[in-house]
Amino acid sequence: MGNLLKVLTCTDLEQGPNFFLDFENAQPTESEKEIYNQVNVVLKDAEGILEDLQSYRGAGHEIREAIQHPADEKLQEKAWGAVVPLVGKLKKFYEFSQRLEAALRGLLGALTST
């Protein structure tokens, strides 16, 4: 972490920074453990969320059919049955975005603190 801060605060433009950051084998220090664990939990959930987002198809067809035929109870039930699970997914996406925002805020705070 110190090497990264040296580069960001480098004022000697002629010499240029000379450093190596090993991101693959980096380990958090004791003071970084809390934020590391918070971000790590969110990142573990991110893969599943991305898969859900990529497979999200919506219920536009069912909704259009139900709107075009308001007296058809079967189409209304079909649309409702398609929309309800999607509302649950959207809630899951929203809650993940809130957790991601909090983790990012904590991470940026840790990276920019002295």
N, C-alpha and C positions, 0 to 999 in steps of 0.2 A: 504494500500500500504506500509506503514511503517513497519508493521509486516513482510511482505514478504521480504523486504530489510534487516531486522534484521536477518532473518534466513539465507539469502544468504551470509551475511557478518559475521556470527557467527564464532568466533575463539576459543571459549571455548568448546572443544570437549567432556569433561567429563560431563558437566551439560546438554548439549543438548538443543535444542530449545523448548520452551514451549509457544505455541501461538495457536490462533484459527482464521482462515480466513473464513469469511462468504461470499462466492462467490454469493450465490443466492439472498441476500438482499443488495449487494454492490451498492452504488450510487456514481457517479463521483463527484469530487469536482469542484469548479468553474474553477480551472486551468486545469482540465482534460476534461471539457465539450466539447471542440472543437474536440479533438481526439476521444472522445467517440462517438460524433455524426457522424464523418467521418466513423469510423469503423462500427457503427450501420447501416448506410445506405447500406454499402457493404454487411453486414451479412443478411439484409432483402432480398436482391436480390439473395443471395447464394442458398436459398431453390429452387427457380425457375430454377436457372442455373443447380443445381444438378438433378432436375427432367428432364430437357432437355437433359443433358448428359446421364442419364440412359436410356432414350428412343431413343437416337440417333442410327440409324441403318445403316447409310451410303447409298451409291448408287453403291456398288461394282458390283452387278449383272447387273444393267442397263449399267454400263460403259463397263463391259466385253462383253456384247451382242453387244453394239455399235462398239467396237473395232473389234470383230469377223466378223461383217457384215457392213463394212464401206459404202457400196452402198445403204443400206436400210435407207431411209430418216425417216421412222416412228421410227425405233430404235434410230436413232441419236437424233430426237426430244424428245423421251421418256427419253433418258439419260440426255439430256440438262435440261429437265423439272425436273428431279430428283436431278441434281447437283446444280442448281441455288439456291433453298431454303436452301440447306445444306451449301453453301458458306456464306449465311447470318447468319446461326446459328454459324458457325465457327468464323465469325467476332465478333458476340456477345460474344462467349466464350473468345476470345482473349481480347476484350475490358474489360470484367469482370476481367480477370487475371491481366491486367494492373492496374485496380482500386484496386484489392485485394493486389497487391504488394505495391502500394502507402500507403494503409491503414496499412499494416503490418509494413512497414518502419516507419510510424508515430507512431504506437503503440510501437514498439521496442525502438524507440527514447524516447518516454515518460517514458517507464518502466526503461530505463537505465540512464536517466538524473538525476542529483542531485536535 
